[in-house]
Amino acid sequence: MENKIDLSKGKPHSIEASYSHYLYFPLDDLDIDWNEVKNIWVKWGIAYIEMNDGETHNIEGHETEMDYKWAIETKMFNKEYDVIWEEIE
């Protein structure tokens, strides 16, 4: 890991750290013929399973515990929000 800050773009103004977080969608209680699934998508914490016959199953996600130990991406910005340093895991 090299911690070289590009000071030619200006002095550091802020740091942004990104973390990975997951939602869990249990499927065991669904009575679904998985061969008849037309489309699957997740939006706003709800998983949607659309069937070929038009029926759609909505499954609310369950939050998992957030792990803040290590960021997956860390960036440092100048006042113009230009990246002057970054580390990606």
Rosetta constraint file for C-alpha pairs under 8 A:
AtomPair CA 1 CA 87 HARMONIC 7.91 0.50
AtomPair CA 3 CA 85 HARMONIC 7.52 0.50
AtomPair CA 4 CA 85 HARMONIC 6.81 0.50
AtomPair CA 5 CA 84 HARMONIC 5.73 0.50
AtomPair CA 5 CA 85 HARMONIC 5.04 0.50
AtomPair CA 6 CA 10 HARMONIC 7.75 0.50
AtomPair CA 6 CA 84 HARMONIC 4.91 0.50
AtomPair CA 6 CA 85 HARMONIC 6.41 0.50
AtomPair CA 7 CA 11 HARMONIC 5.74 0.50
AtomPair CA 7 CA 12 HARMONIC 7.79 0.50
AtomPair CA 7 CA 84 HARMONIC 6.90 0.50
AtomPair CA 9 CA 78 HARMONIC 7.16 0.50
AtomPair CA 9 CA 82 HARMONIC 7.55 0.50
AtomPair CA 9 CA 84 HARMONIC 6.65 0.50
AtomPair CA 10 CA 78 HARMONIC 5.84 0.50
AtomPair CA 10 CA 79 HARMONIC 7.80 0.50
AtomPair CA 10 CA 84 HARMONIC 7.93 0.50
AtomPair CA 11 CA 78 HARMONIC 5.82 0.50
AtomPair CA 11 CA 79 HARMONIC 7.91 0.50
AtomPair CA 12 CA 76 HARMONIC 6.56 0.50
AtomPair CA 12 CA 77 HARMONIC 5.81 0.50
AtomPair CA 12 CA 78 HARMONIC 4.85 0.50
AtomPair CA 12 CA 79 HARMONIC 7.43 0.50
AtomPair CA 12 CA 84 HARMONIC 7.41 0.50
AtomPair CA 13 CA 76 HARMONIC 7.40 0.50
AtomPair CA 13 CA 77 HARMONIC 5.71 0.50
AtomPair CA 13 CA 78 HARMONIC 4.73 0.50
AtomPair CA 13 CA 79 HARMONIC 5.41 0.50
AtomPair CA 14 CA 76 HARMONIC 5.72 0.50
AtomPair CA 14 CA 77 HARMONIC 5.34 0.50
AtomPair CA 14 CA 78 HARMONIC 6.79 0.50
AtomPair CA 14 CA 79 HARMONIC 7.81 0.50
AtomPair CA 15 CA 74 HARMONIC 7.06 0.50
AtomPair CA 15 CA 75 HARMONIC 5.59 0.50
AtomPair CA 15 CA 76 HARMONIC 4.36 0.50
AtomPair CA 15 CA 77 HARMONIC 6.27 0.50
AtomPair CA 16 CA 74 HARMONIC 5.71 0.50
AtomPair CA 16 CA 75 HARMONIC 5.27 0.50
AtomPair CA 16 CA 76 HARMONIC 6.41 0.50
AtomPair CA 17 CA 71 HARMONIC 5.81 0.50
AtomPair CA 17 CA 72 HARMONIC 7.54 0.50
AtomPair CA 17 CA 73 HARMONIC 5.80 0.50
AtomPair CA 17 CA 74 HARMONIC 4.42 0.50
AtomPair CA 17 CA 75 HARMONIC 6.53 0.50
AtomPair CA 18 CA 71 HARMONIC 5.52 0.50
AtomPair CA 18 CA 72 HARMONIC 5.77 0.50
AtomPair CA 18 CA 73 HARMONIC 5.12 0.50
AtomPair CA 18 CA 74 HARMONIC 6.33 0.50
AtomPair CA 19 CA 67 HARMONIC 7.79 0.50
AtomPair CA 19 CA 68 HARMONIC 7.00 0.50
AtomPair CA 19 CA 70 HARMONIC 7.64 0.50
AtomPair CA 19 CA 71 HARMONIC 5.04 0.50
AtomPair CA 19 CA 72 HARMONIC 5.46 0.50
AtomPair CA 19 CA 73 HARMONIC 7.16 0.50
AtomPair CA 20 CA 66 HARMONIC 7.95 0.50
AtomPair CA 20 CA 71 HARMONIC 7.86 0.50
AtomPair CA 20 CA 72 HARMONIC 6.91 0.50
AtomPair CA 21 CA 64 HARMONIC 7.35 0.50
AtomPair CA 21 CA 65 HARMONIC 7.95 0.50
AtomPair CA 21 CA 66 HARMONIC 6.01 0.50
AtomPair CA 21 CA 67 HARMONIC 7.77 0.50
AtomPair CA 22 CA 63 HARMONIC 6.67 0.50
AtomPair CA 22 CA 64 HARMONIC 5.95 0.50
AtomPair CA 23 CA 45 HARMONIC 7.27 0.50
AtomPair CA 23 CA 61 HARMONIC 5.32 0.50
AtomPair CA 23 CA 62 HARMONIC 5.39 0.50
AtomPair CA 23 CA 63 HARMONIC 4.79 0.50
AtomPair CA 23 CA 64 HARMONIC 5.94 0.50
AtomPair CA 24 CA 61 HARMONIC 5.29 0.50
AtomPair CA 24 CA 62 HARMONIC 4.97 0.50
AtomPair CA 24 CA 63 HARMONIC 6.33 0.50
AtomPair CA 24 CA 64 HARMONIC 6.85 0.50
AtomPair CA 25 CA 47 HARMONIC 7.20 0.50
AtomPair CA 25 CA 59 HARMONIC 6.52 0.50
AtomPair CA 25 CA 60 HARMONIC 6.70 0.50
AtomPair CA 25 CA 61 HARMONIC 4.89 0.50
AtomPair CA 25 CA 62 HARMONIC 6.37 0.50
AtomPair CA 26 CA 59 HARMONIC 7.77 0.50
AtomPair CA 26 CA 61 HARMONIC 7.89 0.50
AtomPair CA 32 CA 36 HARMONIC 7.94 0.50
AtomPair CA 33 CA 37 HARMONIC 7.25 0.50
AtomPair CA 36 CA 51 HARMONIC 5.74 0.50
AtomPair CA 36 CA 52 HARMONIC 5.61 0.50
AtomPair CA 37 CA 49 HARMONIC 6.88 0.50
AtomPair CA 37 CA 50 HARMONIC 6.03 0.50
AtomPair CA 37 CA 51 HARMONIC 4.47 0.50
AtomPair CA 37 CA 52 HARMONIC 5.94 0.50
AtomPair CA 38 CA 49 HARMONIC 7.67 0.50
AtomPair CA 38 CA 50 HARMONIC 5.53 0.50
AtomPair CA 38 CA 51 HARMONIC 4.99 0.50
AtomPair CA 38 CA 52 HARMONIC 5.09 0.50
AtomPair CA 39 CA 49 HARMONIC 6.01 0.50
AtomPair CA 39 CA 50 HARMONIC 5.09 0.50
AtomPair CA 39 CA 51 HARMONIC 6.96 0.50
AtomPair CA 40 CA 47 HARMONIC 7.25 0.50
AtomPair CA 40 CA 48 HARMONIC 5.60 0.50
AtomPair CA 40 CA 49 HARMONIC 4.63 0.50
AtomPair CA 40 CA 50 HARMONIC 6.21 0.50
AtomPair CA 41 CA 47 HARMONIC 5.82 0.50
AtomPair CA 41 CA 48 HARMONIC 5.34 0.50
AtomPair CA 41 CA 49 HARMONIC 6.85 0.50
AtomPair CA 42 CA 46 HARMONIC 5.51 0.50
AtomPair CA 42 CA 47 HARMONIC 4.27 0.50
AtomPair CA 42 CA 48 HARMONIC 6.01 0.50
AtomPair CA 43 CA 47 HARMONIC 6.64 0.50
AtomPair CA 45 CA 60 HARMONIC 6.31 0.50
AtomPair CA 45 CA 61 HARMONIC 5.47 0.50
AtomPair CA 46 CA 58 HARMONIC 6.40 0.50
AtomPair CA 46 CA 59 HARMONIC 5.54 0.50
AtomPair CA 46 CA 60 HARMONIC 4.58 0.50
AtomPair CA 46 CA 61 HARMONIC 5.72 0.50
AtomPair CA 47 CA 57 HARMONIC 8.00 0.50
AtomPair CA 47 CA 58 HARMONIC 5.74 0.50
AtomPair CA 47 CA 59 HARMONIC 5.07 0.50
AtomPair CA 47 CA 60 HARMONIC 6.40 0.50
AtomPair CA 47 CA 61 HARMONIC 7.07 0.50
AtomPair CA 48 CA 56 HARMONIC 6.44 0.50
AtomPair CA 48 CA 57 HARMONIC 5.64 0.50
AtomPair CA 48 CA 58 HARMONIC 4.78 0.50
AtomPair CA 48 CA 59 HARMONIC 6.51 0.50
AtomPair CA 49 CA 56 HARMONIC 5.45 0.50
AtomPair CA 49 CA 57 HARMONIC 5.06 0.50
AtomPair CA 49 CA 58 HARMONIC 6.66 0.50
AtomPair CA 50 CA 54 HARMONIC 6.39 0.50
AtomPair CA 50 CA 55 HARMONIC 5.93 0.50
AtomPair CA 50 CA 56 HARMONIC 4.26 0.50
AtomPair CA 50 CA 57 HARMONIC 6.43 0.50
AtomPair CA 51 CA 55 HARMONIC 5.33 0.50
AtomPair CA 51 CA 56 HARMONIC 6.04 0.50
AtomPair CA 71 CA 89 HARMONIC 7.73 0.50
AtomPair CA 72 CA 88 HARMONIC 6.01 0.50
AtomPair CA 72 CA 89 HARMONIC 5.10 0.50
AtomPair CA 73 CA 86 HARMONIC 7.38 0.50
AtomPair CA 73 CA 87 HARMONIC 5.76 0.50
AtomPair CA 73 CA 88 HARMONIC 4.43 0.50
AtomPair CA 73 CA 89 HARMONIC 6.15 0.50
AtomPair CA 74 CA 86 HARMONIC 5.53 0.50
AtomPair CA 74 CA 87 HARMONIC 5.22 0.50
AtomPair CA 74 CA 88 HARMONIC 6.47 0.50
AtomPair CA 75 CA 83 HARMONIC 6.52 0.50
AtomPair CA 75 CA 84 HARMONIC 7.61 0.50
AtomPair CA 75 CA 85 HARMONIC 5.68 0.50
AtomPair CA 75 CA 86 HARMONIC 4.22 0.50
AtomPair CA 75 CA 87 HARMONIC 6.48 0.50
AtomPair CA 76 CA 83 HARMONIC 5.77 0.50
AtomPair CA 76 CA 84 HARMONIC 5.68 0.50
AtomPair CA 76 CA 85 HARMONIC 5.04 0.50
AtomPair CA 76 CA 86 HARMONIC 6.22 0.50
AtomPair CA 77 CA 81 HARMONIC 5.01 0.50
AtomPair CA 77 CA 82 HARMONIC 5.29 0.50
AtomPair CA 77 CA 83 HARMONIC 4.63 0.50
AtomPair CA 77 CA 84 HARMONIC 5.47 0.50
AtomPair CA 77 CA 85 HARMONIC 7.17 0.50
AtomPair CA 78 CA 82 HARMONIC 5.57 0.50
AtomPair CA 78 CA 83 HARMONIC 6.80 0.50
AtomPair CA 78 CA 84 HARMONIC 6.64 0.50
